[in-house]
């Protein structure tokens, strides 16, 4: 990952202008429970919607006071999974975060939407979220970010842990739309128990520097992890996607598909690893990374990995890098479609394979608007 720029990062809240409801009105959805975080701290006064029955939320500070032993154990265990300086930094300069618990057999409706807002120039924000999903529960969590107009870009260090109980389903969709000069490091862990299912999706666009570390441990038989991603890397965006899934028990499944479109000097890295432990027979695991490079200056480094320490498994991985199909492009042009529009149609079709299955219509629409804006900008730059 590119090094952080040397500057006077603000680890406090100096010079803060009070955030108002009008500042975030554009990202509030009436059919969601919207939890607003300002520079890492939950703002209950600006959050919208009542928490559904069976869902509780506490600040991390409050939860640590009430049940320090259990949470400290989880924080320490997560640090051991993928030790790095950013996890350590999140513990030293903790800005805020929450602990959310979903009771067993709870079907959470409506969706929970975490909205991270930066309201201070050059803020260095360290946020830690923990979600515990009880057995036979179901919940959808959306995440997005917003930087107020006129605010100088900052550094966000987001560390999250999700525990998915037996027979439960978690949908976790993230939309990362960073501004030029900003930095985002997102470290997320998931642990799945027996018969649990994870549907995870990461959408990255905008500019700045983004590093995603995604770690999944399948600890129960018949659990499934489906994690996909799209990234649109244009001028000024560097995005790293690193993932690791560990099959620790027999008879589990994982699949991963990441797709990217890179233009101008956009840069991306994909490194996905599947680890099948000894004795994890009957595992079905696959991963695929596909990229379209639409300029000579764009660059992608891709490295899918498999480590198999068990017999009787089904595994596949692959990567592809290319350009738009010229025969398909020619066909559309012979039907009277201008070249730029034909390119946009093919590029959108390349991405829609992952967008269309998303269960959240609001999230799908928001990502679709970002895709269309990105493609229109490429048309206008020609």
C-alpha positions in Angstrom: 0.0 0.0 0.0 1.2 3.5 -0.7 2.6 5.3 2.3 0.6 7.8 4.2 1.3 11.4 3.4 3.3 13.3 6.1 1.0 15.9 7.5 -0.4 17.1 10.8 -3.2 14.6 11.3 -5.8 15.6 13.8 -6.4 12.7 16.3 -8.9 14.8 18.2 -11.8 17.0 17.2 -10.3 20.4 17.2 -12.0 23.0 15.1 -15.1 20.9 14.7 -18.2 22.5 13.2 -21.4 20.9 14.6 -22.9 18.4 12.2 -26.5 19.0 11.4 -29.3 16.9 9.9 -29.2 19.1 6.8 -25.6 18.0 6.1 -26.6 14.4 5.8 -30.1 14.6 4.4 -29.0 13.3 1.0 -27.8 10.0 2.3 -30.7 9.3 4.8 -33.1 6.7 3.5 -36.6 6.6 5.0 -36.9 2.8 4.8 -33.7 2.1 6.7 -32.4 2.5 10.3 -29.6 5.0 9.7 -26.9 5.1 12.3 -24.7 8.2 11.9 -21.1 8.2 12.9 -19.3 11.6 13.0 -15.5 11.1 12.9 -15.9 7.6 14.3 -18.4 8.5 17.1 -22.0 7.5 17.0 -24.4 10.4 16.9 -27.7 9.1 18.3 -29.3 12.6 17.9 -28.7 12.5 14.1 -29.5 8.8 13.6 -32.9 8.0 12.1 -35.3 5.2 12.8 -36.0 3.0 15.8 -34.0 -0.1 16.4 -36.0 -3.3 15.6 -36.9 -5.6 18.5 -34.1 -7.9 19.3 -31.3 -5.5 18.3 -29.3 -3.6 20.8 -26.5 -1.1 20.3 -24.0 0.4 22.8 -20.9 2.5 22.4 -17.8 0.5 22.5 -16.7 2.5 25.6 -19.9 1.7 27.4 -19.8 -2.0 26.4 -16.2 -2.4 27.6 -17.2 -1.0 31.1 -20.2 -3.4 31.4 -18.6 -6.5 30.0 -14.9 -5.9 29.6 -13.8 -9.5 29.9 -15.8 -10.9 26.9 -15.1 -7.9 24.6 -11.4 -7.7 25.5 -11.1 -11.3 24.6 -12.6 -10.6 21.2 -10.4 -7.6 20.6 -7.3 -9.6 21.4 -8.3 -12.6 19.3 -8.9 -10.3 16.3 -5.5 -8.7 16.7 -3.9 -12.1 16.6 -5.6 -13.1 13.4 -3.9 -10.5 11.2 -1.5 -8.4 13.3 -0.6 -5.1 11.7 0.2 -1.5 12.7 -3.3 -0.3 11.8 -5.0 -2.7 14.2 -2.6 -1.5 16.9 -3.3 2.1 16.0 -7.0 1.5 16.4 -6.5 0.5 20.0 -4.1 3.3 20.9 -6.1 6.2 19.3 -9.7 4.8 19.5 -12.1 7.5 18.3 -15.2 5.5 18.8 -17.2 2.5 17.7 -20.2 0.4 18.7 -21.2 -3.1 19.8 -24.3 -4.3 18.1 -26.1 -7.5 19.2 -28.8 -9.3 17.3 -30.8 -11.7 19.5 -31.3 -15.3 18.5 -34.1 -16.0 16.1 -34.5 -12.3 15.2 -35.3 -11.4 11.6 -34.1 -7.8 11.5 -36.2 -5.5 9.3 -35.6 -2.8 8.0 -31.9 -2.7 7.0 -29.3 -1.2 9.2 -27.3 1.5 7.5 -24.0 2.8 9.0 -23.1 6.2 7.7 -19.6 7.5 8.4 -19.2 11.3 8.2 -16.0 13.3 8.2 -16.6 16.8 9.4 -13.1 17.9 10.5 -10.1 18.8 8.3 -7.2 16.3 8.2 -9.0 14.1 10.8 -7.3 10.7 11.7 -10.3 8.6 12.7 -9.9 5.2 14.4 -13.2 3.3 14.7 -13.9 -0.2 16.1 -17.2 -1.9 15.5 -18.3 -5.3 16.8 -21.5 -7.2 15.7 -22.7 -10.4 17.4 -25.5 -12.2 15.4 -27.3 -14.8 17.5 -28.4 -18.2 16.3 -31.0 -18.5 13.6 -31.0 -14.7 13.1 -31.0 -12.7 9.9 -29.8 -9.1 9.3 -28.7 -6.8 6.5 -26.0 -4.1 7.2 -25.1 -1.4 4.7 -22.1 1.0 5.1 -21.3 4.2 3.3 -19.2 7.3 3.9 -19.5 11.0 3.4 -17.1 13.9 3.6 -18.7 17.3 4.1 -18.1 19.9 1.4 -15.0 22.0 1.9 -13.4 19.6 4.4 -9.8 18.6 3.7 -9.3 14.9 3.2 -8.5 12.7 6.2 -7.4 9.2 7.3 -10.0 6.6 8.3 -8.9 3.5 10.1 -11.9 1.2 10.4 -11.6 -2.1 12.2 -14.7 -4.4 12.4 -15.6 -7.9 13.7 -18.6 -9.9 12.9 -19.6 -13.1 14.6 -22.4 -15.0 12.8 -24.1 -17.6 14.9 -25.3 -21.1 13.9 -28.0 -21.1 11.2 -27.9 -17.3 10.9 -27.5 -15.1 7.8 -25.6 -11.8 7.6 -25.6 -9.6 4.5 -22.9 -6.9 4.7 -22.7 -4.4 1.8 -20.0 -1.7 1.8 -19.9 1.4 -0.5 -16.5 3.2 -0.4 -16.6 6.5 -2.3 -13.5 8.4 -1.2 -12.4 11.9 -2.1 -9.0 12.9 -3.7 -6.2 12.8 -1.2 -8.0 10.7 1.4 -6.9 7.4 3.0 -9.0 4.5 4.1 -7.8 1.3 5.8 -10.7 -1.2 6.3 -9.9 -4.3 8.3 -12.9 -6.6 8.7 -13.1 -10.1 10.3 -16.0 -12.6 10.1 -16.4 -15.9 11.9 -19.1 -18.3 10.8 -20.6 -21.0 12.9 -22.5 -24.2 11.8 -25.0 -23.6 8.9 -24.4 -19.9 8.9 -24.3 -17.8 5.7 -22.4 -14.6 4.8 -23.2 -12.5 1.8 -20.6 -9.7 1.6 -20.0 -7.1 -1.1 -17.5 -4.2 -1.4 -17.9 -1.4 -3.9 -15.0 1.0 -4.2 -14.8 4.1 -6.4 -13.9 7.8 -6.2 -10.2 8.7 -5.5 -7.7 8.5 -2.7 -6.0 5.4 -1.4 -8.0 2.4 -0.1 -6.8 -0.7 1.5 -9.3 -3.5 2.3 -8.2 -6.5 4.5 -11.0 -9.1 4.6 -10.6 -12.2 6.8 -13.2 -15.0 7.0 -13.0 -18.0 9.3 -15.5 -20.8 8.7 -15.7 -22.6 12.1 -18.8 -24.6 11.5 -19.8 -27.3 9.1 -22.2 -26.5 6.2 -21.5 -22.8 6.6 -21.2 -20.6 3.4 -19.3 -17.4 2.6 -20.1 -15.5 -0.6 -18.0 -12.4 -0.9 -17.7 -10.2 -4.0 -16.5 -6.8 -5.0 -16.4 -4.1 -7.7 -13.8 -1.4 -8.0 -13.7 1.5 -10.4 -10.2 3.0 -10.5 -9.8 6.2 -12.3 -7.4 9.1 -12.0 -6.0 9.3 -8.5 -7.4 6.1 -7.1 -5.2 3.3 -5.6 -7.2 0.4 -4.2 -5.8 -2.8 -2.6 -8.2 -5.7 -2.0 -6.7 -8.4 0.2 -8.8 -11.3 1.4 -8.3 -14.6 3.3 -10.8 -17.3 3.9 -10.0 -20.2 6.2 -11.9 -23.5 6.0 -11.3 -25.0 9.4 -13.9 -27.7 9.4 -15.3 -30.3 6.9 -18.1 -29.5 4.5 -18.2 -25.8 4.0 -18.3 -23.5 1.0 -16.9 -20.2 -0.1 -16.9 -18.3 -3.4 -15.4 -14.9 -4.3 -15.6 -12.8 -7.5 -14.0 -9.4 -7.8 -14.2 -7.3 -10.9 -12.6 -4.0 -11.7 -12.5 -1.4 -14.4 -9.3 0.8 -14.5 -8.9 3.9 -16.6 -6.3 6.8 -16.8 -3.7 6.1 -14.1 -5.9 4.0 -11.9 -4.1 1.4 -9.9 -5.5 -1.8 -8.2 -4.2 -4.8 -6.3 -6.0 -8.1 -5.7 -4.6 -10.7 -3.4 -7.0 -13.5 -2.4 -6.1 -16.5 -0.4 -8.1 -19.7 0.4 -6.7 -21.9 3.2 -8.2 -25.4 3.6 -7.0 -26.9 6.9 -6.1 -30.5 7.4 -9.3 -32.5 7.9 -11.6 -30.0 6.2 -12.8 -32.6 3.7 -15.8 -31.8 1.4 -14.8 -28.1 1.1 -16.0 -26.3 -2.0 -14.0 -23.1 -2.6 -13.6 -20.8 -5.6 -12.2 -17.4 -6.4 -12.0 -15.3 -9.5 -10.6 -11.8 -10.4 -11.5 -10.1 -13.7 -10.3 -6.7 -14.8 -10.9 -4.4 -17.8 -8.0 -2.0 -18.5 -9.2 0.8 -20.6 -6.0 2.9 -20.8 -2.3 2.4 -21.3 -1.5 3.9 -17.9 -3.9 1.8 -15.8 -2.3 -1.0 -13.8 -3.6 -4.1 -11.9 -1.6 -6.6 -9.9 -3.5 -9.8 -9.2 -2.6 -12.9 -7.2 -5.2 -15.5 -6.3 -3.9 -18.2 -4.0 -4.9 -21.7 -2.8 -3.4 -23.6 0.1 -4.9 -27.0 0.4 -4.0 -29.3 3.3 -6.9 -31.8 2.9 -8.1 -34.4 0.5 -11.5 -34.7 -1.1 -12.0 -31.0 -1.8 -13.3 -29.0 -4.8 -11.3 -25.8 -5.4 -10.7 -23.4 -8.3 -9.1 -20.0 -8.8 -8.3 -17.7 -11.7 -7.6 -14.2 -12.9 -8.2 -12.4 -16.2 -7.0 -9.0 -17.5 -8.2 -7.6 -20.8 -10.0 -5.0 -22.8 -13.5 -4.7 -24.2 -14.4 -7.3 -26.8 -13.9 -5.6 -30.2 -16.4 -7.9 -32.0 -19.1 -7.0 -29.5 -18.2 -3.3 -29.8 -18.3 -3.5 -33.6 -21.7 -5.3 -33.5 -23.3 -2.5 -31.3 -21.8 0.2 -33.6 -23.3 -1.5 -36.7 -26.7 -1.1 -34.9 -26.3 2.7 -34.9 -25.0 3.0 -31.3 -22.1 5.5 -31.0 -18.8 4.1 -29.9 -18.7 5.7 -26.5 -22.2 4.5 -25.7 -21.4 1.0 -26.9 -18.3 0.9 -24.6 -20.5 2.0 -21.7 -23.1 -0.7 -22.4 -20.4 -3.4 -22.5 -18.7 -2.1 -19.3 -22.0 -1.9 -17.4 -22.8 -5.4 -18.5 -19.4 -6.6 -17.2 -20.3 -5.2 -13.7 -24.0 -6.0 -13.6 -23.4 -9.6 -13.1 -22.4 -8.8 -9.5 -24.7 -5.8 -8.9 -28.0 -7.4 -9.9 -28.1 -10.2 -7.3 -27.7 -7.8 -4.4 -30.6 -8.1 -2.0 -30.8 -4.4 -1.1 -32.5 -2.3 -3.8 -31.4 0.9 -2.2 -27.7 -0.2 -2.1 -27.9 -1.6 -5.6 -29.3 1.7 -7.0 -26.7 3.8 -5.2 -23.8 1.7 -6.6 -25.5 1.8 -10.1 -25.6 5.6 -10.0 -21.8 5.6 -9.2 -21.1 3.2 -12.0 -23.1 5.4 -14.5 -21.3 8.5 -13.3 -17.9 6.9 -13.7 -18.7 5.7 -17.2 -20.1 9.1 -18.2 -16.9 10.8 -17.0 -14.9 8.5 -19.2 -17.1 9.4 -22.2 -16.6 13.1 -21.4 -12.9 12.8 -21.1 -12.5 11.5 -24.7 
